[in-house]
Amino acid sequence: MKTSVGRRVWIRGTAKACQEVRASEVSRAKDALQKAHDGLETRVLERTAELAKANQELMQEITERKRAEEELRQAKEAAEAANITVWYRSERALPKTMPIP
């Protein structure tokens, strides 16, 4: 085995020690992977909740806009009906010989 400076050293029981090191590295890697997975799962759940809230707000806004559009349509129809009624009444009140301004 070589050290970090390149010198060769002999270690007794290296095969067993290497297996233990590998096993602990695998264990740490599995733990890190599980932690990353859990973190991603948490982020997915948080983002899903944010999107659901935003979607609900948009649906509410759509409902409010449709209601306002319907109210405007009804008000316009009522105003047009009132104008026709006023015009019809004034038309009937004028003598036939008088031009309408």
Backbone bond lengths (Angstrom), bond angles and torsions (degrees), N, CA, C in turn:
res aa  C-N    CA-C-N  psi(-1)  N-CA   C-N-CA  omega(-1)  CA-C   N-CA-C  phi
1 M - - - 1.454 - - 1.524 107.58 -
2 K 1.339 116.45 143.41 1.462 120.53 178.47 1.521 109.54 -104.62
3 T 1.300 115.91 146.08 1.460 121.45 175.85 1.520 108.17 -85.27
4 S 1.330 116.34 179.03 1.461 120.09 -178.73 1.522 112.85 -65.46
5 V 1.332 116.92 -20.33 1.463 119.12 177.64 1.523 111.59 -97.54
6 G 1.331 117.79 4.90 1.446 121.51 174.16 1.516 115.87 92.69
7 R 1.321 119.24 5.47 1.463 120.82 178.29 1.509 109.32 -81.97
8 R 1.325 115.41 143.89 1.459 120.30 176.80 1.526 109.17 -85.69
9 V 1.349 113.47 133.73 1.466 119.04 174.76 1.514 107.85 -133.78
10 W 1.301 116.23 149.61 1.467 121.79 177.94 1.501 108.75 -106.86
11 I 1.288 114.70 132.41 1.464 119.89 179.82 1.519 107.44 -121.04
12 R 1.344 114.84 131.33 1.456 118.55 176.64 1.530 109.63 -73.94
13 G 1.307 114.52 140.66 1.466 119.28 177.72 1.512 112.58 70.30
14 T 1.324 116.69 31.65 1.464 119.26 -175.69 1.523 113.37 -64.45
15 A 1.317 119.09 -34.84 1.457 120.79 -178.43 1.527 110.24 -62.47
16 K 1.334 115.86 -45.30 1.465 119.31 179.86 1.529 110.44 -67.09
17 A 1.310 116.91 -42.35 1.459 121.34 179.59 1.530 109.95 -62.54
18 C 1.339 117.31 -41.14 1.465 120.89 179.04 1.513 110.88 -63.86
19 Q 1.333 116.53 -40.09 1.456 120.04 178.22 1.525 110.99 -63.40
20 E 1.330 115.93 -41.58 1.463 119.86 179.12 1.525 110.83 -65.87
21 V 1.344 115.84 -40.44 1.463 119.81 178.84 1.529 109.58 -64.61
22 R 1.328 115.80 -45.49 1.465 119.18 178.99 1.524 111.31 -61.88
23 A 1.319 116.54 -42.38 1.460 120.36 179.68 1.523 110.88 -62.54
24 S 1.331 117.17 -41.48 1.468 119.24 179.42 1.528 110.82 -70.35
25 E 1.339 117.24 -34.86 1.459 120.40 176.81 1.529 110.42 -65.94
26 V 1.324 116.13 -42.31 1.466 120.32 178.19 1.519 109.50 -63.30
27 S 1.329 116.25 -42.60 1.460 120.52 179.43 1.527 110.81 -62.00
28 R 1.330 116.61 -44.63 1.471 120.36 178.05 1.523 110.94 -64.18
29 A 1.328 116.35 -39.63 1.464 120.01 179.13 1.531 110.45 -64.72
30 K 1.339 116.39 -42.44 1.462 119.68 177.94 1.525 110.97 -62.79
31 D 1.333 115.91 -42.52 1.469 119.89 178.63 1.531 110.62 -62.20
32 A 1.328 116.30 -43.89 1.466 120.47 179.38 1.522 110.98 -63.55
33 L 1.327 116.18 -41.54 1.456 120.79 178.73 1.530 110.97 -64.25
34 Q 1.319 117.01 -42.44 1.465 120.56 178.49 1.528 110.66 -64.55
35 K 1.337 116.40 -40.49 1.463 120.42 178.73 1.530 110.52 -63.77
36 A 1.333 116.48 -42.42 1.465 120.32 177.71 1.525 110.52 -64.00
37 H 1.311 116.65 -42.86 1.466 121.20 178.93 1.522 110.61 -61.09
38 D 1.324 116.56 -45.62 1.461 120.59 179.19 1.526 110.90 -62.27
39 G 1.332 116.05 -41.11 1.466 120.21 178.21 1.520 111.71 -62.31
40 L 1.317 116.66 -43.38 1.461 120.44 178.24 1.526 111.04 -65.09
41 E 1.310 116.04 -40.82 1.470 119.85 179.05 1.522 110.28 -61.42
42 T 1.318 116.43 -41.30 1.462 121.23 178.17 1.525 110.18 -62.75
43 R 1.336 116.46 -45.06 1.469 120.48 179.36 1.526 111.31 -62.54
44 V 1.322 117.44 -39.89 1.466 121.11 178.83 1.534 109.82 -62.72
45 L 1.330 116.53 -44.99 1.464 120.06 179.99 1.531 111.39 -63.51
46 E 1.339 116.53 -41.89 1.464 120.16 179.02 1.520 110.82 -63.79
47 R 1.331 116.41 -45.74 1.473 120.62 -178.79 1.530 110.67 -65.85
48 T 1.319 116.74 -38.06 1.460 120.09 177.78 1.525 110.54 -62.44
49 A 1.318 116.51 -41.34 1.464 120.68 178.14 1.530 110.59 -64.53
50 E 1.336 117.26 -41.86 1.464 121.25 177.87 1.527 110.64 -61.57
51 L 1.316 117.17 -44.40 1.459 121.19 -179.71 1.525 111.84 -65.99
52 A 1.323 116.71 -38.95 1.461 120.38 177.94 1.528 110.49 -63.64
53 K 1.328 116.11 -40.70 1.468 120.32 178.51 1.527 110.26 -65.28
54 A 1.333 116.98 -45.48 1.463 120.91 179.17 1.524 110.92 -62.17
55 N 1.325 116.71 -40.42 1.459 120.86 178.42 1.524 110.84 -63.15
56 Q 1.319 116.73 -43.21 1.466 121.00 178.60 1.527 110.75 -61.89
57 E 1.333 116.98 -42.25 1.467 120.67 178.71 1.525 110.92 -63.71
58 L 1.340 117.15 -40.74 1.462 120.47 178.31 1.520 111.46 -65.44
59 M 1.330 116.44 -40.07 1.460 119.53 178.54 1.530 110.53 -63.59
60 Q 1.321 116.24 -39.06 1.470 120.56 178.23 1.525 109.57 -65.72
61 E 1.319 117.40 -41.62 1.463 121.35 178.88 1.530 110.84 -63.23
62 I 1.322 117.02 -41.09 1.468 120.99 177.73 1.522 110.25 -61.44
63 T 1.325 116.63 -44.35 1.466 121.00 178.88 1.521 110.80 -61.05
64 E 1.327 117.45 -44.17 1.464 121.59 179.89 1.531 110.93 -64.11
65 R 1.333 116.91 -41.32 1.473 119.98 179.64 1.522 111.19 -65.95
66 K 1.333 117.36 -41.22 1.461 120.11 178.05 1.523 110.68 -62.42
67 R 1.327 116.94 -41.07 1.463 120.80 178.29 1.528 110.25 -63.19
68 A 1.337 116.58 -44.55 1.469 120.17 179.92 1.531 110.82 -64.76
69 E 1.331 117.53 -40.54 1.458 120.76 177.57 1.528 111.27 -62.41
70 E 1.322 116.78 -40.81 1.459 120.70 178.79 1.525 110.45 -65.09
71 E 1.330 117.28 -42.09 1.467 120.79 177.96 1.525 110.55 -62.20
72 L 1.337 116.75 -42.02 1.463 120.28 178.18 1.526 111.28 -64.09
73 R 1.324 117.02 -41.45 1.458 120.93 179.19 1.537 110.41 -61.93
74 Q 1.329 115.34 -44.24 1.464 119.50 179.38 1.526 111.44 -65.53
75 A 1.337 117.15 -40.19 1.469 120.84 178.41 1.524 110.62 -64.77
76 K 1.323 116.51 -39.73 1.470 120.38 178.56 1.527 110.17 -64.00
77 E 1.336 116.59 -44.93 1.465 120.40 178.69 1.526 110.86 -61.80
78 A 1.321 116.77 -41.04 1.464 120.74 179.64 1.530 110.08 -65.21
79 A 1.335 117.03 -41.91 1.463 120.38 179.23 1.522 110.88 -65.30
80 E 1.325 116.79 -42.10 1.456 120.32 178.39 1.528 110.52 -64.24
81 A 1.314 116.65 -41.14 1.470 120.79 178.26 1.522 110.34 -63.75
82 A 1.339 116.81 -40.21 1.466 120.69 178.76 1.526 110.20 -65.44
83 N 1.311 118.26 -40.13 1.462 121.40 178.65 1.521 111.10 -64.43
84 I 1.301 117.19 -40.99 1.468 120.75 178.66 1.523 110.10 -64.56
85 T 1.335 116.37 -41.97 1.459 120.82 179.95 1.526 110.26 -63.82
86 V 1.321 117.43 -44.69 1.467 121.35 179.09 1.519 109.28 -62.92
87 W 1.306 117.44 -45.18 1.463 120.73 -179.50 1.529 110.02 -62.45
88 Y 1.334 117.44 -44.57 1.467 121.37 -178.99 1.526 110.67 -62.44
89 R 1.331 117.25 -45.25 1.471 120.88 179.65 1.521 110.86 -63.81
90 S 1.323 117.46 -44.25 1.465 119.78 -178.87 1.519 109.91 -68.14
91 E 1.299 117.80 -33.26 1.461 122.58 177.91 1.529 110.07 -64.60
92 R 1.302 116.84 -40.71 1.465 120.60 -179.28 1.528 111.47 -73.42
93 A 1.329 116.94 -27.96 1.478 120.34 -177.19 1.526 110.74 -77.91
94 L 1.308 117.83 -26.06 1.461 120.11 -178.50 1.518 110.81 -78.50
95 P 1.297 116.05 144.86 1.458 118.01 174.11 1.533 109.64 -67.26
96 K 1.280 117.55 154.28 1.455 121.67 -176.12 1.526 112.37 -65.72
97 T 1.303 118.02 -23.12 1.465 120.30 -177.24 1.512 112.79 -83.21
98 M 1.344 117.45 -17.60 1.467 120.62 -177.77 1.519 110.25 -85.53
99 P 1.326 117.93 129.60 1.468 119.53 176.71 1.535 110.49 -73.31
100 I 1.267 115.15 149.46 1.476 120.80 178.67 1.507 108.45 -87.17
101 P 1.328 117.97 127.39 1.489 119.22 -178.81 1.504 112.40 -70.31
